[in-house]
Amino acid sequence: EAVIPIENAEILTSRTIVIEQQIGNQIVNRPVIIQASATMDSSKQYPLVYAFHGRGGKNTQWQNTLRRFTENGDFIGVYPQGYLNSWNLGAEPSTADDIAFVDAIISYLNSYTNIDRGKIYAIGISNGSGMVNKLAANTSHFNAIAAVASQLITSIDITNQTNPLSVFQINGAQDDVIPIGGGDRLGHTFYDAYASAKKWAIQFGCNTQPEQTSSNGNTAYTFSGCSNDVLVKYLRVENAGHN
C-alpha cells in the first residue's frame, strides 16, 4: 500500500490523511480522519482508538460520537472510511483488502512520537464490528477491541496464531438486523452472541464459567483468568436494538 503523506510533523494532530490503495484494477484514495485535542501536550504519548463505521455509514459519525473524549485528550481518534461505505468481510459491496488498508494506516502513524503503542484500540459497530473482529483475529495491532451490535461470523477464523487481546462485545437483545441468537443474515452466518464471546474466551484460555453481574436489567458476563492478563466481557442489553 502506498501512503500519500500530508505533513511530515513528528507530533500527530488533527488532520485527514489519505491512503492510496489498489482495489481491483483501479487506484483509490481512501481518507482517514485523525481527531486529536486542540491542546496537545508534546511530551505526552496518547492512546489511539481506531473506530469503524457500520455498512452504509461514514467515518464522520465516530468523529461526532467520540469528540468529547478526543477534545479532552483521553485519546487520539482514528476514523477510516470503508470503500463503498462498507468493510469487506466477504458479502459486502466492497472488495477492498481492508486488513492491508489498516496495516498501511498503522505503518503511517507509527512514525509519530506522541503515540502510546501499548494502548492501541479498535471499536466498531455492526459491519464495522465485524471488521474489528477480523482485525483482532488476523493481526496483532490492537491491545483491545470493542465490538458493538455484532458478534463473530463463522468465516472469521480465530486460531492459535491469534494474538491474545481484551474483547468487549455488546449486543442488544432486540436487535432485528443481526439477531442476538445468531443465524444466517446479510450474507454471513453469525454465532449466537454469548457463544461468540465464549469462543474468544476459550481461545485465550479464560475461565469458561463467566462472572455474571446485572444492572438495570442488563447482564454482563466477564471471562477472567485469561492468558496475557487479557479479559473477555460480553454485555447483553435487554431493550436495545441494532444501535
Secondary structure, 3 states (H helix, E strand, C coil): CEEECCCCCCCCCCEEEEEEEEECCEEEEEEEEEECCCCCCCCCCEEEEEEECCCCCCCHHHHHHCHHHHHCCCCEEEEECCHHHCCCCCCCCCCCCHHHHHHHHHHHHCCCCCEEEEEEEEEEECHHHHHHHHHHHHCCCCCEEEEECCCCECCCCCCCCCCCCEEEEEEECCCCCCCCCCEEECCEEECCHHHHHHHHHHHCCCCCCCEEEEECCEEEEEECCCHHHCCEEEEEECCCCCC
